[in-house]
Amino acid sequence: MPTPTKGPRLGGSPAHEKLLLANLATELFRHGKIKTTETKAKRLRPLAEQLITKAKRGDLHSRRRVLGIVKDKDVVYSLFEQIAPRYTNRPGGYTRITKTGPRKGDAAPMAVIELVEELQVAATTAPAKKAARKAAAQQDKVEALTREEEAPANATASDVAGDQDAEAPVSASGDKDAEGPGTKAEGEDTDDAKA
């Protein structure tokens, strides 16, 4: 018989230990928390977290793998449809072990293992804030583009109308200062008009 890698075996044989952990996992998913010995809780934690990770994947292969361990189809359904979606943003650490006092009959150290409740407020507001920031950034980009498009049009109109340092427009005849007949006063130089 191979030596157990995680301390003494629970129950009498490897098959008994496997069934014991499967039953503990089933009851954990059914009730949300169970009271058991510390040793069993510590051995149950990795199995329960693996099952939740498989349930988060949600495909048929994962469902069949979980059904190989947890035999109750109602519990598997609730694991895939209710428990796993709560932990979509959480990479691990789905269970919590809280030590309680010793058991009355044989003074065995007891513990409560429970599923960690995901904060629903944080899960619902985080994507909303992210979406709001994304929308605000998009709005800023649109406003910046519209300002850039309007700025050259406004600048050219103001440069032509109000800028005195700019050269006068050239007419079709080639005369720079001639805007029309008789606009230039007699005795006035073209250089004086510019200054």
MOHU-V484970 format. One record per backbone hydrogen bond with DSSP energy under -0.5 kcal/mol. CO is the residue of the C=O (numbers start at 1). NH is the residue of the N-H. E is the energy in kcal/mol with one decimal. If there is no record, write none. Layout:
# MOHU-V484970
co-><CO,CO>
nh-><NH,NH>
e-><E,E>
This chain:
# MOHU-V484970
co-><13,14,15,16,17,18,19,20,21,22,23,24,25,26,27,28,32,34,34,36,37,38,39,40,41,42,43,44,45,46,47,48,49,50,51,52,53,54,59,60,61,62,63,64,65,66,66,69,71,72,73,74,75,76,77,78,78,79,82,83,83,84,85,87,89,94,96,96,97,98,101,103,108,109,110,111,111,112,113,114,116,118,119,120,121,122,123,124,125,126,127,128,129,130,131,132,133,134,135,136,137,138,139,140,141,142,143,144,145,146,147,148,149,150,151,152,153,154,155,156,157,158,158,159,162,171,175,177,180,185,187,189,190,191>
nh-><17,18,19,20,21,22,23,24,25,26,27,28,29,30,31,32,115,36,113,111,41,42,43,44,45,46,47,48,49,50,51,52,53,54,55,56,57,58,63,64,65,66,67,68,69,69,70,71,73,76,77,78,79,80,81,82,83,84,86,86,87,87,88,90,91,116,98,114,99,112,110,107,103,38,100,36,113,98,34,96,118,120,123,124,125,126,127,128,129,130,131,132,133,134,135,136,137,138,139,140,141,142,143,144,145,146,147,148,149,150,151,152,153,154,155,156,157,158,159,160,161,162,163,163,164,174,171,179,183,188,189,193,194,195>
e-><-2.4,-2.3,-2.3,-2.5,-2.5,-2.0,-2.5,-2.2,-2.5,-2.2,-2.3,-2.2,-2.4,-1.9,-2.5,-2.4,-2.6,-0.5,-2.3,-3.1,-2.4,-2.6,-1.8,-1.8,-1.9,-0.6,-0.6,-2.8,-2.3,-2.0,-2.2,-2.1,-2.1,-2.2,-2.1,-1.9,-1.1,-1.5,-2.0,-2.3,-2.1,-2.3,-2.3,-1.0,-0.5,-1.3,-3.1,-0.8,-0.6,-1.9,-2.4,-2.3,-2.3,-2.3,-2.8,-2.1,-2.4,-2.6,-0.5,-1.0,-0.6,-1.5,-1.0,-0.8,-0.5,-3.1,-0.5,-2.4,-0.5,-3.1,-0.9,-1.6,-2.6,-2.2,-2.5,-2.6,-0.5,-2.9,-2.5,-2.5,-0.6,-0.7,-1.7,-2.0,-2.3,-1.8,-0.8,-0.9,-2.9,-2.2,-2.6,-2.3,-2.6,-2.2,-2.5,-2.4,-2.4,-2.2,-2.3,-2.3,-2.0,-2.2,-2.5,-2.4,-2.3,-2.3,-2.2,-2.2,-2.2,-2.3,-2.7,-1.2,-0.8,-2.6,-2.7,-2.2,-1.6,-2.3,-2.5,-2.1,-2.2,-2.7,-0.7,-1.1,-0.6,-1.0,-1.6,-0.9,-1.2,-1.3,-0.5,-1.2,-1.2,-1.5>
